[in-house]
Amino acid sequence: MPIDKNELRRVMGHFATGVSIITTVSKDGQLFGLTANALTSVSLVPPLLLICVDKSAECYPHFEETKLFTVNVLSADQEDLSRRFATKGENKFHGVSYRIGANGAPILNNVLAYMECRIVATYEGGDHTIYLGEVEEASSLEGQPLLFYRGGYRSIAP
Ligand SMILES: Cc1cc2nc3c(=O)[nH]c(=O)nc-3n(C[C@H](O)[C@H](O)[C@H](O)COP(=O)(O)O)c2cc1C
């Protein structure tokens, strides 16, 4: 029998991760974003990373439309942004400071790092879709990361 999904989430929660907001844009120019920690560096040459997006996410259809996304890596003081982009609803960007990057997706202000990507392959992943992104632009700042561990937000001990 397959493992219960809540039990799998609990056990996987022991794998500590950073937290990102993945942004994209629809064909008609609407901005979308979701909080995500299913993010993996894949290859340096060529520069590739992957993300996994829930097929039931409201933003999901728009990744296919424009075939681009930007990974915004959150800093320790951006837990409020993480909560906002993990909550379904319109106008996630209302009151949020950002600029539009070279690929057309938003780069949030004061993120620890960002990677602008073009989708080069798509893979079936159960209730998620795996997007392989080629990194076209990337940059980072000094600072502390926001962490996620066992279902809660954490930071690196000083
Ligand atoms: C720490 C954290 C990590 C998450 N990671 C992912 C992820 O990697 N992929 C995903 O599809 N949803 C992930 N989620 C859930 C989405 O952020 C949430 O369901 C979001 O509302 C989906 O976007 P939507 O509002 O467009 O439906 C995560 C949530 C949290 C709090």
The ligand as an SDF file (V2000), in Angstrom:
LIG
                    3D

 31 33  0  0  0  0  0  0  0  0999 V2000
    7.3850   26.2430    2.4280 C   0  0  0  0  0  0  0  0  0  0  0  0
    6.4410   25.9130    1.3050 C   0  0  0  0  0  0  0  0  0  0  0  0
    6.9040   25.2520    0.1810 C   0  0  0  0  0  0  0  0  0  0  0  0
    6.0610   24.9500   -0.8800 C   0  0  0  0  0  0  0  0  0  0  0  0
    6.5780   24.3230   -1.9890 N   0  0  0  0  0  0  0  0  0  0  0  0
    5.7900   24.1010   -3.0650 C   0  0  0  0  0  0  0  0  0  0  0  0
    6.3640   23.5660   -4.2630 C   0  0  0  0  0  0  0  0  0  0  0  0
    7.5580   23.3040   -4.3640 O   0  0  0  0  0  0  0  0  0  0  0  0
    5.5180   23.3710   -5.3230 N   0  0  0  0  0  0  0  0  0  0  0  0
    4.1790   23.6660   -5.2640 C   0  0  0  0  0  0  0  0  0  0  0  0
    3.4670   23.4710   -6.2630 O   0  0  0  0  0  0  0  0  0  0  0  0
    3.6130   24.1800   -4.1340 N   0  0  0  0  0  0  0  0  0  0  0  0
    4.3910   24.4190   -3.0450 C   0  0  0  0  0  0  0  0  0  0  0  0
    3.8570   24.9930   -1.9130 N   0  0  0  0  0  0  0  0  0  0  0  0
    2.4120   25.3030   -1.8810 C   0  0  0  0  0  0  0  0  0  0  0  0
    2.0590   26.5470   -2.7040 C   0  0  0  0  0  0  0  0  0  0  0  0
    2.8610   27.6630   -2.3600 O   0  0  0  0  0  0  0  0  0  0  0  0
    0.5770   26.9620   -2.5030 C   0  0  0  0  0  0  0  0  0  0  0  0
   -0.2540   25.8460   -2.6890 O   0  0  0  0  0  0  0  0  0  0  0  0
    0.1840   28.0870   -3.4460 C   0  0  0  0  0  0  0  0  0  0  0  0
   -0.9790   28.7230   -2.9570 O   0  0  0  0  0  0  0  0  0  0  0  0
   -0.0650   27.5840   -4.8600 C   0  0  0  0  0  0  0  0  0  0  0  0
   -0.2250   28.6660   -5.7430 O   0  0  0  0  0  0  0  0  0  0  0  0
   -1.6520   29.2230   -6.2590 P   0  0  0  0  0  0  0  0  0  0  0  0
   -2.0160   30.2550   -5.2440 O   0  0  0  0  0  0  0  0  0  0  0  0
   -1.3280   29.7760   -7.6110 O   0  0  0  0  0  0  0  0  0  0  0  0
   -2.6310   28.0790   -6.2750 O   0  0  0  0  0  0  0  0  0  0  0  0
    4.6840   25.2970   -0.8260 C   0  0  0  0  0  0  0  0  0  0  0  0
    4.2020   25.9600    0.3210 C   0  0  0  0  0  0  0  0  0  0  0  0
    5.0740   26.2630    1.3600 C   0  0  0  0  0  0  0  0  0  0  0  0
    4.5430   27.0080    2.5710 C   0  0  0  0  0  0  0  0  0  0  0  0
  1  2  1  0
  2  3  1  0
  2 30  2  0
  3  4  2  0
  4  5  1  0
  4 28  1  0
  5  6  2  0
  6  7  1  0
  6 13  1  0
  7  8  2  0
  7  9  1  0
  9 10  1  0
 10 11  2  0
 10 12  1  0
 12 13  2  0
 13 14  1  0
 14 15  1  0
 14 28  1  0
 15 16  1  0
 16 17  1  0
 16 18  1  0
 18 19  1  0
 18 20  1  0
 20 21  1  0
 20 22  1  0
 22 23  1  0
 23 24  1  0
 24 25  2  0
 24 26  1  0
 24 27  1  0
 28 29  2  0
 29 30  1  0
 30 31  1  0
M  END
$$$$
